[in-house]
Amino acid sequence: MLKKLKNTKLIIVEEVMKIGSLASLIMQYNYEYNLNLEIVSYGIDDIFLDCGKREEIKKLQINFFEK
């Protein structure tokens, strides 16, 4: 399916850490198969995260999409 998107822009929004995410796998595939995708990825940077309920963590990450 990704091969059909060759030479296009792909925006990926995830609420997980960037390392090991779907976006990182797509970027690797893009590189290996030279698909020339322009990829914009939004995810949580590789930082220490507090533990807690999903709603509580989202409150802590309120500025996540304002970067």
N, CA, C and O atoms as CSV, one atom per row, in Angstrom:
chain,resi,resn,atom,element,x,y,z
A,1,MET,N,N,0.813,-1.195,0.000
A,1,MET,CA,C,0.000,0.000,0.000
A,1,MET,C,C,0.862,1.267,0.000
A,1,MET,O,O,0.523,2.248,-0.663
A,2,LEU,N,N,1.964,1.249,0.734
A,2,LEU,CA,C,2.820,2.431,0.763
A,2,LEU,C,C,3.393,2.757,-0.602
A,2,LEU,O,O,3.629,3.925,-0.912
A,3,LYS,N,N,3.617,1.750,-1.416
A,3,LYS,CA,C,4.167,1.992,-2.749
A,3,LYS,C,C,3.213,2.820,-3.596
A,3,LYS,O,O,3.650,3.533,-4.499
A,4,LYS,N,N,1.914,2.738,-3.318
A,4,LYS,CA,C,0.928,3.544,-4.045
A,4,LYS,C,C,1.024,5.023,-3.676
A,4,LYS,O,O,0.550,5.881,-4.420
A,5,LEU,N,N,1.635,5.321,-2.532
A,5,LEU,CA,C,1.772,6.707,-2.069
A,5,LEU,C,C,3.082,7.350,-2.519
A,5,LEU,O,O,3.407,8.452,-2.079
A,6,LYS,N,N,3.826,6.688,-3.374
A,6,LYS,CA,C,5.134,7.174,-3.806
A,6,LYS,C,C,5.040,8.629,-4.265
A,6,LYS,O,O,4.112,9.021,-4.974
A,7,ASN,N,N,6.036,9.421,-3.835
A,7,ASN,CA,C,6.155,10.844,-4.182
A,7,ASN,C,C,5.025,11.700,-3.623
A,7,ASN,O,O,4.642,12.693,-4.241
A,8,THR,N,N,4.489,11.331,-2.470
A,8,THR,CA,C,3.438,12.132,-1.833
A,8,THR,C,C,3.869,12.526,-0.426
A,8,THR,O,O,4.944,12.145,0.037
A,9,LYS,N,N,3.027,13.285,0.239
A,9,LYS,CA,C,3.270,13.703,1.622
A,9,LYS,C,C,2.415,12.853,2.541
A,9,LYS,O,O,1.236,12.629,2.267
A,10,LEU,N,N,3.002,12.381,3.626
A,10,LEU,CA,C,2.308,11.538,4.588
A,10,LEU,C,C,2.453,12.157,5.975
A,10,LEU,O,O,3.567,12.412,6.433
A,11,ILE,N,N,1.330,12.396,6.637
A,11,ILE,CA,C,1.336,12.945,7.993
A,11,ILE,C,C,0.883,11.851,8.940
A,11,ILE,O,O,-0.177,11.252,8.759
A,12,ILE,N,N,1.710,11.593,9.966
A,12,ILE,CA,C,1.426,10.525,10.919
A,12,ILE,C,C,1.327,11.135,12.316
A,12,ILE,O,O,2.258,11.793,12.779
A,13,VAL,N,N,0.200,10.916,12.979
A,13,VAL,CA,C,-0.012,11.409,14.338
A,13,VAL,C,C,-0.234,10.203,15.235
A,13,VAL,O,O,-1.154,9.414,15.020
A,14,GLU,N,N,0.622,10.071,16.246
A,14,GLU,CA,C,0.522,8.942,17.179
A,14,GLU,C,C,0.628,9.450,18.609
A,14,GLU,O,O,1.257,10.475,18.869
A,15,GLU,N,N,0.017,8.735,19.519
A,15,GLU,CA,C,0.138,9.101,20.931
A,15,GLU,C,C,1.061,8.117,21.643
A,15,GLU,O,O,0.826,7.734,22.789
A,16,VAL,N,N,2.103,7.725,20.946
A,16,VAL,CA,C,3.129,6.840,21.501
A,16,VAL,C,C,4.486,7.475,21.268
A,16,VAL,O,O,4.597,8.467,20.546
A,17,MET,N,N,5.514,6.912,21.873
A,17,MET,CA,C,6.867,7.414,21.669
A,17,MET,C,C,7.298,7.161,20.232
A,17,MET,O,O,6.951,6.137,19.641
A,18,LYS,N,N,8.049,8.092,19.679
A,18,LYS,CA,C,8.473,8.016,18.276
A,18,LYS,C,C,9.355,6.794,17.994
A,18,LYS,O,O,9.238,6.164,16.942
A,19,ILE,N,N,10.230,6.472,18.937
A,19,ILE,CA,C,11.141,5.350,18.728
A,19,ILE,C,C,10.347,4.043,18.761
A,19,ILE,O,O,9.665,3.745,19.741
A,20,GLY,N,N,10.444,3.275,17.684
A,20,GLY,CA,C,9.727,2.006,17.595
A,20,GLY,C,C,8.269,2.147,17.203
A,20,GLY,O,O,7.508,1.182,17.281
A,21,SER,N,N,7.875,3.329,16.788
A,21,SER,CA,C,6.467,3.568,16.431
A,21,SER,C,C,6.199,3.174,14.983
A,21,SER,O,O,7.112,2.818,14.239
A,22,LEU,N,N,4.940,3.245,14.605
A,22,LEU,CA,C,4.556,2.991,13.225
A,22,LEU,C,C,5.275,3.966,12.289
A,22,LEU,O,O,5.731,3.577,11.214
A,23,ALA,N,N,5.371,5.219,12.697
A,23,ALA,CA,C,6.040,6.225,11.873
A,23,ALA,C,C,7.493,5.855,11.601
A,23,ALA,O,O,7.975,6.011,10.479
A,24,SER,N,N,8.192,5.364,12.622
A,24,SER,CA,C,9.596,4.989,12.414
A,24,SER,C,C,9.717,3.816,11.445
A,24,SER,O,O,10.659,3.761,10.655
A,25,LEU,N,N,8.782,2.888,11.501
A,25,LEU,CA,C,8.792,1.768,10.553
A,25,LEU,C,C,8.510,2.235,9.125
A,25,LEU,O,O,9.129,1.758,8.174
A,26,ILE,N,N,7.578,3.163,8.987
A,26,ILE,CA,C,7.262,3.699,7.660
A,26,ILE,C,C,8.456,4.472,7.107
A,26,ILE,O,O,8.754,4.384,5.916
A,27,MET,N,N,9.141,5.229,7.963
A,27,MET,CA,C,10.329,5.961,7.520
A,27,MET,C,C,11.422,5.016,7.042
A,27,MET,O,O,12.086,5.278,6.039
A,28,GLN,N,N,11.602,3.927,7.759
A,28,GLN,CA,C,12.593,2.928,7.354
A,28,GLN,C,C,12.213,2.306,6.006
A,28,GLN,O,O,13.068,2.151,5.134
A,29,TYR,N,N,10.961,1.956,5.835
A,29,TYR,CA,C,10.466,1.378,4.587
A,29,TYR,C,C,10.630,2.381,3.438
A,29,TYR,O,O,11.009,2.010,2.327
A,30,ASN,N,N,10.343,3.640,3.719
A,30,ASN,CA,C,10.494,4.710,2.736
A,30,ASN,C,C,11.947,4.786,2.258
A,30,ASN,O,O,12.207,4.921,1.062
A,31,TYR,N,N,12.873,4.698,3.184
A,31,TYR,CA,C,14.296,4.755,2.845
A,31,TYR,C,C,14.723,3.523,2.048
A,31,TYR,O,O,15.390,3.640,1.020
A,32,GLU,N,N,14.335,2.344,2.529
A,32,GLU,CA,C,14.771,1.097,1.889
A,32,GLU,C,C,14.234,0.940,0.469
A,32,GLU,O,O,14.930,0.405,-0.394
A,33,TYR,N,N,13.018,1.394,0.215
A,33,TYR,CA,C,12.405,1.216,-1.097
A,33,TYR,C,C,12.369,2.499,-1.925
A,33,TYR,O,O,11.728,2.556,-2.974
A,34,ASN,N,N,13.073,3.537,-1.433
A,34,ASN,CA,C,13.217,4.798,-2.166
A,34,ASN,C,C,11.868,5.308,-2.694
A,34,ASN,O,O,11.716,5.572,-3.887
A,35,LEU,N,N,10.903,5.439,-1.792
A,35,LEU,CA,C,9.560,5.867,-2.178
A,35,LEU,C,C,9.421,7.381,-2.294
A,35,LEU,O,O,8.433,7.885,-2.828
A,36,ASN,N,N,10.418,8.098,-1.788
A,36,ASN,CA,C,10.408,9.556,-1.872
A,36,ASN,C,C,9.161,10.156,-1.215
A,36,ASN,O,O,8.579,11.113,-1.727
A,37,LEU,N,N,8.759,9.588,-0.082
A,37,LEU,CA,C,7.637,10.140,0.679
A,37,LEU,C,C,8.130,11.297,1.530
A,37,LEU,O,O,9.201,11.221,2.132
A,38,GLU,N,N,7.357,12.360,1.579
A,38,GLU,CA,C,7.633,13.435,2.520
A,38,GLU,C,C,6.838,13.102,3.780
A,38,GLU,O,O,5.609,13.165,3.776
A,39,ILE,N,N,7.537,12.749,4.852
A,39,ILE,CA,C,6.873,12.267,6.061
A,39,ILE,C,C,6.984,13.306,7.171
A,39,ILE,O,O,8.075,13.772,7.500
A,40,VAL,N,N,5.831,13.659,7.741
A,40,VAL,CA,C,5.761,14.520,8.913
A,40,VAL,C,C,5.189,13.653,10.025
A,40,VAL,O,O,4.091,13.112,9.899
A,41,SER,N,N,5.943,13.525,11.117
A,41,SER,CA,C,5.543,12.625,12.198
A,41,SER,C,C,5.383,13.388,13.503
A,41,SER,O,O,6.269,14.142,13.905
A,42,TYR,N,N,4.254,13.189,14.156
A,42,TYR,CA,C,4.001,13.757,15.472
A,42,TYR,C,C,3.854,12.601,16.454
A,42,TYR,O,O,3.026,11.711,16.265
A,43,GLY,N,N,4.656,12.627,17.489
A,43,GLY,CA,C,4.619,11.604,18.522
A,43,GLY,C,C,5.315,12.133,19.757
A,43,GLY,O,O,5.751,13.284,19.782
A,44,ILE,N,N,5.420,11.326,20.755
A,44,ILE,CA,C,6.056,11.730,22.009
A,44,ILE,C,C,7.556,11.524,21.873
A,44,ILE,O,O,8.010,10.444,21.496
A,45,ASP,N,N,8.323,12.564,22.182
A,45,ASP,CA,C,9.780,12.467,22.127
A,45,ASP,C,C,10.280,11.425,23.123
A,45,ASP,O,O,9.559,11.029,24.039
A,46,ASP,N,N,11.509,10.993,22.936
A,46,ASP,CA,C,12.119,9.991,23.799
A,46,ASP,C,C,12.516,10.640,25.130
A,46,ASP,O,O,13.667,11.025,25.330
A,47,ILE,N,N,11.538,10.750,26.031
A,47,ILE,CA,C,11.749,11.359,27.341
A,47,ILE,C,C,11.153,10.447,28.406
A,47,ILE,O,O,10.399,9.526,28.089
A,48,PHE,N,N,11.485,10.700,29.655
A,48,PHE,CA,C,10.865,9.952,30.740
A,48,PHE,C,C,9.426,10.421,30.882
A,48,PHE,O,O,9.157,11.619,30.968
A,49,LEU,N,N,8.517,9.478,30.906
A,49,LEU,CA,C,7.101,9.803,31.047
A,49,LEU,C,C,6.586,9.368,32.407
A,49,LEU,O,O,6.971,8.320,32.926
A,50,ASP,N,N,5.725,10.173,32.968
A,50,ASP,CA,C,5.078,9.792,34.216
A,50,ASP,C,C,4.128,8.631,33.966
A,50,ASP,O,O,3.626,8.450,32.857
A,51,CYS,N,N,3.892,7.860,34.995
A,51,CYS,CA,C,2.930,6.759,34.906
A,51,CYS,C,C,1.588,7.233,35.444
A,51,CYS,O,O,1.531,8.096,36.320
A,52,GLY,N,N,0.532,6.677,34.928
A,52,GLY,CA,C,-0.788,7.049,35.404
A,52,GLY,C,C,-1.849,6.668,34.396
A,52,GLY,O,O,-1.568,6.026,33.383
A,53,LYS,N,N,-3.051,7.067,34.683
A,53,LYS,CA,C,-4.153,6.802,33.768
A,53,LYS,C,C,-3.972,7.645,32.507
A,53,LYS,O,O,-3.356,8.710,32.538
A,54,ARG,N,N,-4.510,7.158,31.416
A,54,ARG,CA,C,-4.366,7.814,30.116
A,54,ARG,C,C,-4.792,9.281,30.176
A,54,ARG,O,O,-4.105,10.148,29.634
A,55,GLU,N,N,-5.914,9.560,30.827
A,55,GLU,CA,C,-6.435,10.922,30.920
A,55,GLU,C,C,-5.460,11.831,31.675
A,55,GLU,O,O,-5.279,12.991,31.305
A,56,GLU,N,N,-4.837,11.307,32.725
A,56,GLU,CA,C,-3.887,12.094,33.501
A,56,GLU,C,C,-2.639,12.413,32.684
A,56,GLU,O,O,-2.135,13.536,32.715
A,57,ILE,N,N,-2.151,11.425,31.959
A,57,ILE,CA,C,-0.954,11.627,31.137
A,57,ILE,C,C,-1.232,12.635,30.030
A,57,ILE,O,O,-0.377,13.464,29.716
A,58,LYS,N,N,-2.419,12.569,29.437
A,58,LYS,CA,C,-2.758,13.521,28.376
A,58,LYS,C,C,-2.769,14.948,28.912
A,58,LYS,O,O,-2.400,15.876,28.192
A,59,LYS,N,N,-3.182,15.141,30.154
A,59,LYS,CA,C,-3.159,16.481,30.750
A,59,LYS,C,C,-1.724,16.979,30.879
A,59,LYS,O,O,-1.462,18.167,30.693
A,60,LEU,N,N,-0.789,16.075,31.198
A,60,LEU,CA,C,0.611,16.446,31.318
A,60,LEU,C,C,1.212,16.789,29.963
A,60,LEU,O,O,2.135,17.599,29.876
A,61,GLN,N,N,0.695,16.177,28.914
A,61,GLN,CA,C,1.209,16.369,27.559
A,61,GLN,C,C,0.380,17.406,26.796
A,61,GLN,O,O,0.328,17.359,25.567
A,62,ILE,N,N,-0.263,18.334,27.494
A,62,ILE,CA,C,-1.191,19.278,26.877
A,62,ILE,C,C,-0.536,20.087,25.762
A,62,ILE,O,O,-1.213,20.450,24.800
A,63,ASN,N,N,0.742,20.377,25.858
A,63,ASN,CA,C,1.441,21.167,24.850
A,63,ASN,C,C,2.072,20.305,23.774
A,63,ASN,O,O,2.857,20.798,22.963
A,64,PHE,N,N,1.746,19.056,23.758
A,64,PHE,CA,C,2.341,18.082,22.840
A,64,PHE,C,C,2.236,18.515,21.378
A,64,PHE,O,O,3.230,18.451,20.656
A,65,PHE,N,N,1.072,18.950,20.927
A,65,PHE,CA,C,0.881,19.298,19.527
A,65,PHE,C,C,1.212,20.753,19.217
A,65,PHE,O,O,1.085,21.184,18.070
A,66,GLU,N,N,1.635,21.517,20.225
A,66,GLU,CA,C,1.967,22.914,19.996
A,66,GLU,C,C,3.435,23.092,19.637
A,66,GLU,O,O,3.892,24.221,19.461
A,67,LYS,N,N,4.188,21.992,19.526
A,67,LYS,CA,C,5.618,22.084,19.206
A,67,LYS,C,C,5.842,22.554,17.796
A,67,LYS,O,O,6.987,22.687,17.364
